[in-house]
Amino acid sequence: MTNKIGVISMFYARPFGRANFGTFAQARASGMEFMELLVPEPGELDPRETKMAAAEHGLDLVFAARVNLQRDLASPDEAARKAGLAYLRTCVDEAVAYGVKIVGGPLYGAPLVFAGRPPAPVDADARKRRFDWVVNGLTDAAAYAADKGVILGLEPLNRFETDVANTTEHALEIVDAVGNKALGAMLDTFHMNMEDRDIAAAIRKAGKRMVHFQANENHRGFVGDGHIDWPSVARAIVAVGYTGPITLEPFRRDDVPAGTCVAQWRAPHRNEDAELAASGAYLRAALDSARRAA
């Protein structure tokens, strides 16, 4: 089997609403096979309309969860932890409504600077409490997802975006502690480039526990125009037998003068369909080469 390659909806627009359905045709014309949507907040999208619009262009859907300080499994605030679990259950329900099988993201919560929470030292006792809160919440969420036929993908983020799971090993520690096949690891090469010593080795270590994958350059540009070793990544993906979806998230724009806040999402200022198509073709070629060599 070959991996389906898709694109995050934020490549085109954020928030993503009915007015953006035209991008389904753009994505398909660029060779994409699915679109990864942020889990819709109330009133953002209609499940039936969205499924029909995507299916009209032969696109599947994948979901990316959105956590914040008010819905955070790792929070010392019990209300925030309860809201975090309720949100994950909502993500599962939304997935069922949209016909989505995978919901990925930093499901544990604990957002840092982008959420206005500065990094701070955490002592051993506090770390253990947070780990237990996260595992308990995800145990409940994974059981709920399993009953609904949905897979949750836990994504480690770089040190500037969370202080719970930064490396592949961190994610696997949590996944293994939960011990439910409805929860696996979701790996993103943008974050791995900063936090994992060896991206390919980390993929191999995740193995069958990897349930979703995001292929991103070191600078958030298009796959193939940065320094990530894609042949090595492709060989690792093939070696572990991962045949699931691979999402492209090229957020880097080419109109970035000094002083621009590149950490914040910026809308595209021109049509980038050709670059997206070339990015997908480059990754497919790397994967095809790895399969032939296996």
Legacy VTK file of the C-alpha trace (Angstrom):
# vtk DataFile Version 3.0
C-alpha trace
ASCII
DATASET POLYDATA
POINTS 294 float
0.000 0.000 0.000
1.068 3.577 -0.608
0.595 6.508 1.749
-2.047 9.086 0.945
-0.542 12.561 0.918
-2.641 15.550 1.901
-2.444 19.136 3.098
-3.518 21.033 6.189
-6.421 23.436 5.632
-4.333 26.262 7.159
-2.241 26.213 3.992
-5.180 28.065 2.467
-7.169 29.736 5.248
-7.695 30.066 8.970
-10.411 29.829 10.128
-11.669 27.429 7.479
-15.350 27.841 6.611
-17.852 27.133 3.876
-16.439 30.035 1.859
-13.186 28.064 1.577
-14.667 24.915 0.025
-13.145 25.943 -3.307
-9.763 24.944 -1.916
-10.823 21.285 -2.042
-10.595 21.518 -5.837
-7.240 23.315 -5.569
-5.856 20.643 -3.256
-6.960 17.815 -5.542
-5.520 19.562 -8.596
-2.212 19.763 -6.698
-2.220 16.005 -6.208
-3.474 15.966 -2.626
-5.597 13.027 -1.519
-6.998 14.396 1.740
-7.281 17.604 3.713
-6.486 17.881 7.395
-8.971 20.222 9.057
-8.763 21.723 12.512
-11.542 20.086 14.521
-14.450 22.441 13.800
-15.579 24.669 16.621
-19.368 25.095 17.036
-20.872 26.822 14.019
-17.742 26.756 11.849
-18.740 23.969 9.467
-21.655 21.682 8.675
-20.643 17.994 8.656
-22.846 16.931 5.753
-21.911 19.894 3.526
-18.213 19.541 4.305
-18.104 15.796 3.658
-19.947 16.237 0.370
-17.717 19.105 -0.747
-14.540 17.139 -0.001
-15.869 13.909 -1.519
-16.868 15.738 -4.696
-13.144 16.174 -5.333
-12.110 12.747 -4.080
-10.629 13.996 -0.828
-10.669 12.234 2.539
-10.618 14.224 5.784
-8.322 14.074 8.814
-8.701 16.163 11.984
-6.218 18.181 14.044
-7.252 18.975 17.625
-6.975 22.459 19.145
-6.083 22.647 22.828
-5.774 25.728 25.010
-5.290 26.650 28.667
-8.999 26.178 29.347
-9.031 22.602 27.985
-5.791 21.109 29.201
-5.312 17.587 30.583
-2.027 18.659 32.223
-3.439 21.673 34.053
-3.327 21.960 37.871
-6.866 23.348 37.523
-9.306 20.433 37.756
-11.912 22.332 35.728
-9.440 22.734 32.864
-8.610 19.023 32.996
-12.285 18.102 32.871
-12.765 20.509 29.970
-9.771 18.946 28.216
-11.322 15.497 28.440
-14.719 16.824 27.353
-13.032 18.453 24.358
-11.340 15.201 23.319
-14.674 13.419 23.519
-16.148 16.187 21.360
-13.300 15.695 18.876
-14.225 12.016 18.640
-17.913 12.844 18.170
-17.053 15.364 15.468
-14.846 12.802 13.765
-17.753 10.369 13.627
-20.027 13.079 12.228
-17.515 13.963 9.484
-16.486 10.407 8.683
-12.962 11.050 9.992
-10.850 8.168 11.343
-7.847 10.067 12.778
-7.707 12.989 15.225
-4.170 14.143 15.959
-2.417 16.886 17.851
-0.999 17.781 21.280
-3.912 16.033 22.978
-2.301 16.313 26.423
-2.652 20.104 26.382
0.039 22.095 28.227
0.407 24.856 25.604
3.251 27.285 26.255
4.198 30.642 24.760
1.564 30.753 22.017
-1.066 30.314 24.731
0.474 32.965 26.975
2.030 30.539 29.483
5.764 31.147 29.885
8.102 28.198 30.447
8.905 27.509 34.098
10.829 24.821 35.989
8.769 21.802 37.058
9.897 19.757 40.037
9.732 15.961 40.093
6.513 15.760 42.108
4.699 18.239 39.864
5.956 16.442 36.775
4.625 13.137 38.105
1.239 14.680 38.883
0.966 16.151 35.382
2.005 12.873 33.785
-0.656 11.014 35.783
-3.322 13.580 34.900
-2.455 13.271 31.216
-2.423 9.471 31.265
-5.720 9.314 33.173
-7.397 11.735 30.780
-6.081 10.017 27.677
-7.046 6.606 29.051
-10.633 7.806 29.233
-10.444 9.539 25.833
-8.857 6.515 24.143
-11.539 4.192 25.506
-14.192 6.555 24.182
-12.447 6.762 20.785
-12.106 2.984 20.576
-15.847 2.570 21.056
-16.445 4.991 18.177
-13.845 3.543 15.805
-11.616 6.641 15.922
-7.827 6.742 16.354
-6.180 9.485 18.433
-2.659 10.590 17.502
-0.558 12.171 20.239
1.884 14.715 18.806
5.054 15.832 20.582
5.824 19.515 19.995
9.047 21.466 20.313
10.174 22.965 23.635
8.692 26.381 22.821
5.165 25.022 22.368
4.770 22.585 25.264
6.601 21.204 28.269
4.913 17.787 28.443
5.906 15.882 25.283
8.768 17.222 23.166
10.412 14.096 21.748
9.189 10.909 20.148
10.266 9.065 23.305
8.086 11.376 25.412
5.087 10.627 23.217
5.739 6.889 23.322
6.055 6.973 27.114
2.557 8.418 27.344
1.107 6.151 24.644
2.545 3.060 26.340
1.264 4.159 29.749
-2.261 4.436 28.326
-1.970 1.091 26.562
-4.950 1.396 24.216
-4.550 0.868 20.466
-6.944 3.768 19.903
-4.100 6.065 21.006
-0.872 6.188 19.029
1.939 8.593 18.239
1.670 11.327 15.634
5.086 12.539 14.452
5.920 15.858 12.779
9.356 16.349 11.223
9.329 20.097 11.950
9.323 19.388 15.681
11.471 16.253 15.353
14.166 18.309 13.614
14.549 20.312 16.825
14.038 17.686 19.501
14.929 14.197 18.217
18.611 13.302 17.788
17.878 11.226 14.668
14.556 11.593 12.849
14.752 8.260 11.018
15.759 6.402 14.195
12.849 7.989 16.066
10.404 6.847 13.373
11.793 3.338 13.612
11.438 3.409 17.389
7.801 4.495 17.116
7.167 1.644 14.682
3.610 0.359 14.731
2.697 2.886 17.412
2.842 5.647 14.775
-0.710 6.380 13.606
-0.254 9.673 11.761
2.632 11.580 10.204
3.226 15.193 9.195
6.016 15.855 6.692
7.378 19.353 7.199
10.612 21.110 6.400
12.888 22.516 9.090
11.734 26.045 8.175
8.032 25.246 7.566
8.498 25.644 3.840
7.751 23.142 1.089
9.092 19.618 1.408
12.335 19.401 -0.546
13.527 22.995 -0.148
15.011 22.693 3.346
17.567 20.436 5.013
15.442 17.477 6.181
16.888 14.212 4.817
13.743 12.973 3.073
15.230 9.783 1.570
16.218 8.733 5.096
12.762 9.643 6.446
11.068 7.734 3.613
13.170 4.633 4.225
12.213 4.700 7.917
8.513 5.100 7.090
8.671 2.131 4.735
10.750 0.075 7.177
8.125 0.308 9.947
5.312 -0.519 7.522
3.501 2.783 7.969
0.890 3.114 5.230
-1.278 5.811 6.809
-1.796 9.422 5.735
1.010 11.979 5.526
0.113 15.648 5.901
2.025 18.563 4.413
1.949 21.813 6.433
3.893 24.435 4.455
3.255 27.650 6.405
6.418 29.527 5.419
5.652 32.429 3.070
8.149 34.031 0.699
7.294 37.660 1.535
8.978 37.793 4.927
11.004 40.958 5.581
13.026 41.412 8.762
10.848 41.989 11.786
8.009 39.742 10.573
6.638 37.382 13.220
7.181 34.121 11.335
5.917 32.102 14.315
2.379 33.322 13.648
0.202 31.961 10.860
-0.014 34.293 7.870
-2.481 34.039 4.994
-1.017 33.276 1.549
-0.444 36.364 -0.569
-0.295 34.453 -3.869
-1.271 31.120 -5.382
1.182 28.422 -4.218
-0.480 25.420 -5.879
2.523 24.636 -8.088
4.875 24.489 -5.108
2.440 22.255 -3.208
2.174 19.893 -6.170
5.968 19.717 -6.491
6.289 19.111 -2.744
3.868 16.193 -2.855
5.567 14.746 -5.935
8.987 15.010 -4.269
7.778 13.123 -1.193
6.028 10.458 -3.274
9.226 9.920 -5.255
11.225 9.469 -2.040
8.674 6.968 -0.741
8.532 5.077 -4.048
12.313 4.842 -4.109
12.359 3.558 -0.522
9.766 0.879 -1.348
11.745 -0.314 -4.361
14.890 -0.566 -2.255
13.183 -2.381 0.633
LINES 1 295
294 0 1 2 3 4 5 6 7 8 9 10 11 12 13 14 15 16 17 18 19 20 21 22 23 24 25 26 27 28 29 30 31 32 33 34 35 36 37 38 39 40 41 42 43 44 45 46 47 48 49 50 51 52 53 54 55 56 57 58 59 60 61 62 63 64 65 66 67 68 69 70 71 72 73 74 75 76 77 78 79 80 81 82 83 84 85 86 87 88 89 90 91 92 93 94 95 96 97 98 99 100 101 102 103 104 105 106 107 108 109 110 111 112 113 114 115 116 117 118 119 120 121 122 123 124 125 126 127 128 129 130 131 132 133 134 135 136 137 138 139 140 141 142 143 144 145 146 147 148 149 150 151 152 153 154 155 156 157 158 159 160 161 162 163 164 165 166 167 168 169 170 171 172 173 174 175 176 177 178 179 180 181 182 183 184 185 186 187 188 189 190 191 192 193 194 195 196 197 198 199 200 201 202 203 204 205 206 207 208 209 210 211 212 213 214 215 216 217 218 219 220 221 222 223 224 225 226 227 228 229 230 231 232 233 234 235 236 237 238 239 240 241 242 243 244 245 246 247 248 249 250 251 252 253 254 255 256 257 258 259 260 261 262 263 264 265 266 267 268 269 270 271 272 273 274 275 276 277 278 279 280 281 282 283 284 285 286 287 288 289 290 291 292 293
